[in-house]
């Protein structure tokens, strides 16, 4: 009876189908298991790569840091009122803070001064200065009532005066000028029929004085953070140390204040960071 069933074509076909289904199920099971194993392997691999990258990044951060740029500030600017004194003139007066100078008729001659005063017209000379043992800065506004030339002179290192600006301002057209220490302003024309008047206004000045506390500015000019622990300032006779832990991002600046003033001179500044000690020679000013 069983032999008869085995020899039956329908039974043979059913057996073949069952074997095919079993094979297909086995293949699917293998693929699923292999996929799970592959996913686990990839997860372990990417985790390993990530840990290696993080460790390498940490090591790189430990080997590199930003670059400091150092400036030493020993002085401050103190507001100071400039003085304006006519040297060559016909007459002058002060009108609400403005110096009004009537120029001298030079057709018959001009006074003997350090500047070539043109003849045949009108001319005036005004000295403007700001006091300051360590130096000074100032600015002012000038204007003229007629067509004129204006020359500005500063004193050079040898004591001689030299021309720093030659202007041709318009009539009643204010011109703003800056100067250092002391300047002489010469205004003139070549027309006897056009009396000339020079106005000096908006006088402002600043004297250079020692700062009560010298300052060291440290700027991170690099592309990585800069961790600073202290700053040391030295010259041939003194050493000043300022301790202060700061972390400067790229482009960030921190000011370290010394406990006393410093005379403007050349100093050696040491910036102590996490990785090294940077030494620069700077001129305090």
TATA-V892789 format. One record per backbone hydrogen bond with DSSP energy under -0.5 kcal/mol. CO is the residue of the C=O (numbers start at 1). NH is the residue of the N-H. If there is no record, write none. Layout:
# TATA-V892789
co->[CO	CO]
nh->[NH	NH]
This chain:
# TATA-V892789
co->[1	2	3	5	8	9	10	11	12	13	14	15	16	17	18	19	20	21	22	23	24	25	26	27	28	29	30	31	32	33	34	35	36	37	38	39	40	41	42	43	44	45	46	47	48	49	50	51	52	53	54	55	56	57	58	59	60	60	67	67	69	71	71	72	72	73	74	76	76	78	80	80	83	85	88	91	91	93	93	94	95	98	98	99	99	100	100	101	101	102	102	104	104	106	111	115	116	121	122	123	124	125	125	126	127	128	129	132	135	136	137	138	139	140	141	142	143	144	149	150	151	152	152	153	154	156	160	162	165	167	169	170	170	172	175	177	179	180	181	182	183	184	184	185	185	186	187	188	190	191	196	197	198	199	200	201	204	205	206	207	207	208	209	214	215	215	216	216	217	217	218	219	219	220	225	226	226	227	228	229	230	231	232	233	234	238	240	242	244	246	246	247	248	249	252	254	254	255	256	260	265	267	267	268	269	269	270	270	271	271	272	272	276	276	278	280	280	282	282]
nh->[5	6	7	8	12	13	14	15	16	17	18	19	20	21	22	23	24	25	26	27	28	29	30	31	32	33	34	35	36	37	38	39	40	41	42	43	44	45	46	47	48	49	50	51	52	53	54	55	56	57	58	59	60	61	62	63	63	64	221	222	219	73	217	74	285	215	211	78	209	207	82	205	129	127	125	90	102	95	100	96	98	95	100	101	200	93	102	103	198	90	91	106	123	109	113	117	118	106	189	104	187	87	88	185	85	183	83	135	208	181	206	179	204	177	201	175	199	172	188	167	186	164	165	184	162	159	156	154	152	150	148	144	173	174	142	140	138	182	130	155	128	153	186	126	187	151	124	149	192	194	103	145	101	143	99	141	139	80	137	78	209	134	76	258	73	217	218	256	71	219	254	69	221	251	66	228	248	274	246	244	272	242	270	240	268	235	233	231	246	228	248	249	226	252	220	218	256	257	216	214	284	269	282	234	271	280	232	272	273	278	229	230	273	278	271	269	282	267	284]
